[in-house]
């Protein structure tokens, strides 16, 4: 009986299969997929930044300064990610 492939080999085979499928797609479809992904990530990070900012304000009003600082810091980094996804999206547009 043969030995089954290990976890690393299965992951590598999956990655290579996905890479081959990606390369077989026409350029316009790859660009469209990348644009949709960038837009979705921009929306998700923007919403998360909004939620964290509101949580920070709530914590600040409740007198929990440590929690407020963490929420504000998270909101800041999430908004920076949102802006980076927006720049990526703009660079993908023809």
C-alpha positions in Angstrom: 0.0 0.0 0.0 1.2 3.5 -0.9 1.7 6.2 1.6 -0.8 9.1 1.3 0.6 12.6 0.6 1.2 14.7 3.7 -0.5 17.9 4.6 2.3 20.1 3.1 2.1 18.2 -0.2 -1.6 18.6 -0.4 -1.4 22.3 0.3 1.3 22.7 -2.3 -0.8 20.7 -4.9 -3.8 22.9 -4.1 -1.7 26.1 -4.5 -0.2 24.9 -7.8 -3.7 24.0 -9.1 -5.1 27.4 -8.2 -2.1 29.1 -9.8 -2.6 27.2 -13.0 -6.3 28.0 -13.0 -5.4 31.7 -12.4 -3.0 31.7 -15.3 -5.6 30.1 -17.6 -8.0 33.0 -17.0 -8.0 35.8 -19.6 -6.4 39.0 -18.4 -9.7 41.0 -18.2 -11.2 38.3 -15.9 -8.2 38.3 -13.6 -8.3 42.1 -13.4 -12.1 42.0 -12.7 -11.6 39.5 -9.9 -8.8 41.6 -8.4 -11.0 44.7 -8.6 -13.9 43.0 -7.0 -11.7 41.7 -4.2 -10.1 45.0 -3.5 -13.5 46.7 -3.4 -14.9 44.1 -1.0 -11.9 44.4 1.3 -12.2 48.2 1.1 -15.8 48.0 2.2 -15.1 45.5 5.0 -12.2 47.4 6.4 -14.2 50.7 6.2 -17.1 49.2 8.1 -14.8 47.7 10.7 -13.1 51.0 11.2 -16.4 52.7 11.7 -17.5 50.1 14.3 -14.2 50.4 16.2 -14.3 54.2 16.2 -17.8 54.1 17.7 -16.7 51.5 20.2 -13.8 53.8 21.1 -16.1 56.8 21.6 -18.4 54.6 23.8 -15.4 53.5 25.9 -14.2 57.0 26.3 -17.6 58.3 27.4 -17.8 55.3 29.9 -14.4 56.3 31.3 -12.5 53.3 30.0 -9.5 55.1 28.5 -7.4 52.0 27.9 -10.2 50.4 25.9 -10.8 53.6 24.0 -7.2 53.9 23.0 -7.2 50.4 21.7 -10.3 51.0 19.7 -9.1 54.2 18.3 -5.8 52.6 17.3 -7.6 49.7 15.6 -9.9 52.2 13.8 -6.9 54.2 12.6 -5.2 51.1 11.2 -8.4 49.8 9.7 -9.0 53.1 8.0 -5.4 53.1 6.6 -6.0 49.6 5.2 -9.3 50.9 3.7 -7.3 53.7 2.0 -4.7 51.3 0.8 -7.3 49.0 -0.8 -8.8 52.1 -2.4 -5.5 53.0 -3.9 -5.0 49.4 -5.1 -8.5 49.5 -6.7 -7.7 52.8 -8.5 -4.4 51.4 -9.8 -6.3 48.4 -11.3 -8.8 50.5 -13.2 -7.9 50.9 -16.9 
